[in-house]
Amino acid sequence: MVSKVNSAVSQVEVTKDRDGQRLDNFLAARLKGVPRSVIYRVIRTGQVRVNGGRAKPATRLKSGDMVRIPPATVRGNQTGDIPPAVMHLLKSSICYEDDGVMVIDKPAGMAVHGGSGLSWGVIDAVRKLRPHLHVDLVHRLDRETSGCMLLALNGDALKYLGAQMQDNSIEKRYLCLLDGQLQQDLVEVQEPIGKFERSGQRFMRVDPGGKPAHTTFRLLQTFAGYSFAEAQLHTGRTHQIRVHANHLGLPLAGDKLYSPSSRQKFWKARGLKRIFLHAHQVSFLSMKGHEQMVSCPLPNDLSDLLENLE
């Protein structure tokens, strides 16, 4: 069944509780059930306008802005059939919550957003768990990445945390397994990252014309030919840890995008079914102004693999 979510072009004023929200998230909240792929397309093609001009998905809206929203359709009930087991899992995965902030230990294999064939994502489930709140993402994790994901529970928190994201003051640390030996205990990678396409697929790579990116790798444990490390992000580029690790010649174990197919088969044979990347710690300033650090332990699939490497 095809139904209209927005049957005609509308002009919507951004309210104070949405001040600082990304344009794509603003539209997702207004166009419930419309796939992200459709939202990105209408932004990219200029059908969405902010104060009469074109904008990008990451554009931060201000109170009083006028957003032009085109008609949109959705097939069936896109977000109504989230399995009860998933709702229970995500409810039990909340590892921190206050009046304005939630940190959830996102399971691997679960997409943040619906779209591209997926009828729902983590954000849809959390909104069902907290239907009386304005839940929005502060940052994202790739589908196969597990661990700490920060969400805002109201407009003030979104603006406050969004400002911290923009000035890179939210500290994010990941645990990863590098396919090779890290030569020093501490390695700084400061290489710009840009986009490129190959055979119709979009990748990221170190590119002198790209955006500045900075990652710190700290060696935690060595194995015969592998390095268990912590990666700290100082910037937030797409696939940043994966690209910088690959730049070192040490792709992440199980990375299906940036590692050679022979290594993918190697790790699959050892029981690794996804990329070895886990967001284990996030630190931010709470709404009350004190530093809050939240940790999410390494999940069993990854800890078991490490034990088998010893």
C-alpha positions as CSV (number, residue, x, y, z in Angstrom):
1,M,0.0,0.0,0.0
2,V,1.3,3.5,-0.9
3,S,0.2,6.4,1.3
4,K,1.0,10.1,1.2
5,V,2.9,11.4,4.2
6,N,3.1,14.9,2.9
7,S,0.5,15.4,0.2
8,A,1.5,18.9,-0.9
9,V,4.4,21.2,-0.6
10,S,4.5,22.7,2.8
11,Q,6.5,25.5,4.5
12,V,7.4,24.6,8.1
13,E,8.9,27.0,10.6
14,V,11.6,25.6,12.8
15,T,10.6,25.9,16.5
16,K,12.9,26.6,19.4
17,D,12.9,22.9,20.5
18,R,14.4,22.0,17.0
19,D,17.1,24.7,17.0
20,G,20.4,23.2,16.1
21,Q,18.9,20.0,14.6
22,R,20.3,18.6,11.4
23,L,18.1,19.1,8.4
24,D,18.0,15.3,7.6
25,N,16.9,14.5,11.2
26,F,14.3,17.3,11.1
27,L,12.8,15.9,7.9
28,A,12.9,12.3,9.3
29,A,10.8,13.5,12.3
30,R,8.3,15.3,10.0
31,L,8.1,12.6,7.3
32,K,7.7,9.5,9.5
33,G,8.2,6.3,7.7
34,V,9.8,7.8,4.6
35,P,13.1,6.0,3.9
36,R,16.3,8.0,4.5
37,S,17.3,7.3,0.9
38,V,14.2,9.4,-0.2
39,I,15.0,12.1,2.3
40,Y,18.6,12.4,1.0
41,R,17.4,12.4,-2.6
42,V,14.9,15.3,-2.1
43,I,17.6,17.3,-0.3
44,R,20.2,16.6,-3.0
45,T,17.9,17.5,-5.8
46,G,17.0,20.8,-4.3
47,Q,13.3,19.9,-3.5
48,V,14.0,20.9,0.1
49,R,14.8,24.5,0.7
50,V,15.9,26.4,3.9
51,N,14.9,30.1,3.8
52,G,14.6,29.8,0.0
53,G,18.0,28.3,-0.6
54,R,19.5,24.8,-1.1
55,A,20.9,23.0,1.9
56,K,22.9,19.9,2.8
57,P,21.7,17.0,5.0
58,A,24.1,18.1,7.8
59,T,22.9,21.7,7.7
60,R,22.1,22.9,11.3
61,L,18.7,24.6,11.5
62,K,18.0,27.7,13.6
63,S,14.8,28.6,15.3
64,G,12.7,30.7,12.9
65,D,14.1,29.1,9.7
66,M,11.5,28.2,7.1
67,V,11.9,24.8,5.5
68,R,10.2,23.9,2.3
69,I,9.1,20.2,2.4
70,P,8.0,18.5,-0.8
71,P,5.3,15.8,-1.1
72,A,6.5,12.3,0.0
73,T,5.1,8.8,-0.1
74,V,5.7,5.7,1.9
75,R,4.9,2.1,1.3
76,G,2.9,0.4,4.0
77,N,3.7,0.8,7.7
78,Q,7.4,1.4,7.5
79,T,8.2,1.6,11.2
80,G,5.3,-0.1,12.9
81,D,6.5,-3.7,12.9
82,I,9.7,-3.6,15.0
83,P,9.9,-7.1,16.6
84,P,9.3,-7.2,20.3
85,A,12.6,-9.0,20.8
86,V,14.4,-6.0,19.2
87,M,12.5,-3.6,21.5
88,H,13.5,-5.7,24.5
89,L,17.1,-5.9,23.4
90,L,17.4,-2.1,22.9
91,K,15.7,-1.4,26.2
92,S,18.3,-3.6,27.9
93,S,21.1,-1.9,25.9
94,I,20.5,1.6,27.5
95,C,23.6,2.2,29.5
96,Y,23.1,5.8,30.5
97,E,20.1,8.1,30.6
98,D,19.3,11.5,32.2
99,D,16.8,14.2,31.5
100,G,18.3,15.1,28.1
101,V,20.8,12.4,27.1
102,M,20.8,8.7,26.4
103,V,23.7,6.4,25.6
104,I,22.8,3.1,24.0
105,D,25.1,0.1,23.5
106,K,24.1,-0.4,19.8
107,P,24.2,-4.1,18.8
108,A,26.3,-5.0,15.7
109,G,24.2,-5.6,12.6
110,M,21.5,-3.2,13.5
111,A,21.2,-0.1,11.3
112,V,20.8,3.3,12.9
113,H,18.2,4.3,10.3
114,G,15.6,2.6,8.2
115,G,15.7,2.8,4.4
116,S,17.5,1.0,1.6
117,G,15.3,-2.1,2.2
118,L,15.2,-1.7,6.0
119,S,11.8,-0.9,7.5
120,W,13.2,0.5,10.8
121,G,16.4,1.4,12.6
122,V,17.7,1.9,16.1
123,I,16.4,5.5,16.2
124,D,12.8,4.3,15.3
125,A,12.9,1.8,18.1
126,V,14.2,4.3,20.7
127,R,11.5,6.7,19.7
128,K,8.9,4.0,20.4
129,L,10.6,3.3,23.8
130,R,10.3,7.1,24.6
131,P,7.2,8.3,22.7
132,H,6.8,11.4,24.8
133,L,10.3,12.7,24.0
134,H,11.9,14.3,21.0
135,V,14.7,11.7,20.4
136,D,17.4,12.5,17.9
137,L,20.8,11.2,17.0
138,V,23.9,13.1,18.1
139,H,26.1,10.9,16.0
140,R,26.0,7.7,14.0
141,L,27.6,4.3,14.0
142,D,28.0,2.0,10.9
143,R,25.6,-0.9,10.8
144,E,28.2,-3.5,11.7
145,T,29.9,-1.4,14.4
146,S,28.7,-2.0,18.0
147,G,28.9,0.2,21.1
148,C,28.2,3.6,22.6
149,M,25.8,5.8,20.6
150,L,24.8,9.2,21.9
151,L,21.2,10.4,21.6
152,A,19.5,13.7,22.6
153,L,16.1,13.5,24.3
154,N,15.0,17.0,23.7
155,G,15.8,20.0,21.6
156,D,17.9,21.8,24.1
157,A,20.1,18.7,24.6
158,L,20.4,18.3,20.8
159,K,21.6,21.8,20.4
160,Y,24.0,21.5,23.4
161,L,25.5,18.2,22.3
162,G,25.5,19.3,18.6
163,A,27.7,22.2,19.5
164,Q,30.1,19.8,21.3
165,M,30.2,17.6,18.2
166,Q,31.0,20.6,16.0
167,D,34.0,21.7,18.1
168,N,35.1,18.0,18.5
169,S,34.9,18.2,22.3
170,I,32.9,14.9,22.6
171,E,35.6,12.2,23.1
172,K,34.9,8.9,21.3
173,R,37.2,5.9,21.8
174,Y,36.9,2.6,19.9
175,L,38.4,-0.9,20.3
176,C,39.7,-2.5,17.1
177,L,41.8,-5.4,15.9
178,L,44.4,-4.3,13.3
179,D,45.4,-6.9,10.8
180,G,49.1,-6.6,11.2
181,Q,51.6,-5.2,13.8
182,L,51.4,-1.7,15.0
183,Q,55.0,-0.6,15.1
184,Q,54.7,1.8,18.1
185,D,52.6,1.9,21.3
186,L,51.1,5.3,20.2
187,V,50.6,6.2,16.5
188,E,49.0,9.5,15.4
189,V,47.5,9.6,12.0
190,Q,46.7,13.1,10.6
191,E,45.6,12.6,7.0
192,P,42.7,14.2,5.2
193,I,39.9,12.0,4.0
194,G,37.8,12.4,0.8
195,K,35.2,10.4,-1.2
196,F,35.7,8.4,-4.3
197,E,33.8,5.9,-6.4
198,R,34.8,2.6,-7.8
199,S,32.4,0.3,-9.9
200,G,29.5,2.4,-8.7
201,Q,30.3,2.0,-5.0
202,R,31.3,4.9,-2.8
203,F,34.4,4.7,-0.6
204,M,36.5,7.0,1.5
205,R,40.3,7.3,1.3
206,V,43.2,9.5,2.3
207,D,43.1,12.4,-0.1
208,P,45.1,15.6,0.0
209,G,42.0,17.4,-1.2
210,G,39.8,15.9,1.5
211,K,38.7,17.1,4.9
212,P,41.2,17.2,7.9
213,A,41.1,14.0,10.0
214,H,43.0,12.9,13.1
215,T,43.0,9.5,14.8
216,T,45.2,8.3,17.6
217,F,45.9,4.5,17.8
218,R,47.1,3.1,21.2
219,L,48.4,-0.4,21.3
220,L,46.7,-2.5,24.0
221,Q,47.8,-6.1,23.2
222,T,49.9,-7.8,20.5
223,F,49.3,-11.2,18.9
224,A,51.2,-13.1,16.3
225,G,50.6,-10.8,13.4
226,Y,47.7,-8.8,14.8
227,S,47.3,-5.7,17.1
228,F,44.5,-5.1,19.5
229,A,44.3,-1.3,19.8
230,E,42.2,1.6,21.0
231,A,41.4,4.3,18.4
232,Q,40.5,7.8,19.6
233,L,38.7,10.1,17.2
234,H,39.7,13.8,17.2
235,T,37.5,14.5,14.2
236,G,34.4,12.7,12.8
237,R,34.9,11.8,9.2
238,T,33.0,8.9,7.6
239,H,34.8,5.6,8.0
240,Q,37.7,7.5,9.6
241,I,39.2,4.7,11.7
242,R,38.9,2.2,8.9
243,V,40.5,4.6,6.4
244,H,43.3,5.6,8.7
245,A,44.0,2.0,9.7
246,N,44.1,1.0,6.0
247,H,46.5,3.9,5.4
248,L,48.9,2.4,7.9
249,G,48.7,-0.9,6.0
250,L,46.7,-2.4,8.9
251,P,43.1,-2.8,7.8
252,L,40.6,-3.7,10.5
253,A,39.9,-7.4,10.9
254,G,36.7,-8.3,9.1
255,D,36.4,-5.1,7.1
256,K,34.5,-6.0,4.0
257,L,35.1,-2.6,2.3
258,Y,38.8,-1.8,2.9
259,S,40.6,-5.1,3.4
260,P,41.6,-7.6,0.7
261,S,39.2,-10.4,-0.1
262,S,41.8,-13.0,1.0
263,R,42.0,-11.4,4.5
264,Q,38.2,-11.3,4.7
265,K,38.1,-15.0,4.0
266,F,40.9,-15.5,6.6
267,W,38.9,-13.8,9.4
268,K,35.6,-15.4,8.4
269,A,37.2,-18.8,8.7
270,R,38.1,-17.9,12.3
271,G,34.5,-17.1,13.1
272,L,34.6,-13.3,12.7
273,K,31.3,-12.4,11.0
274,R,31.6,-8.6,11.0
275,I,34.2,-5.8,11.4
276,F,36.1,-5.8,14.6
277,L,35.2,-2.3,15.7
278,H,33.4,-1.4,18.9
279,A,32.7,2.1,20.3
280,H,33.7,1.4,23.9
281,Q,33.7,4.9,25.5
282,V,32.2,8.3,25.0
283,S,32.8,11.4,27.1
284,F,30.8,14.6,27.0
285,L,29.6,17.6,29.0
286,S,26.2,16.9,30.6
287,M,23.4,19.4,30.6
288,K,24.5,20.3,34.1
289,G,28.0,21.1,33.0
290,H,30.0,18.2,34.4
291,E,32.0,15.7,32.4
292,Q,30.2,12.4,31.9
293,M,32.0,9.3,30.7
294,V,30.1,6.2,29.6
295,S,31.6,2.8,28.7
296,C,30.2,-0.2,26.9
297,P,32.1,-3.5,27.3
298,L,33.4,-5.4,24.4
299,P,30.7,-7.8,23.2
300,N,31.0,-11.6,23.4
301,D,31.7,-12.2,19.6
302,L,34.7,-9.9,19.7
303,S,36.1,-10.9,23.2
304,D,35.8,-14.6,22.2
305,L,37.8,-14.0,19.1
306,L,40.6,-12.4,21.1
307,E,40.7,-15.3,23.5
308,N,41.1,-17.7,20.6
309,L,44.0,-15.7,19.3
310,E,46.0,-16.0,22.5
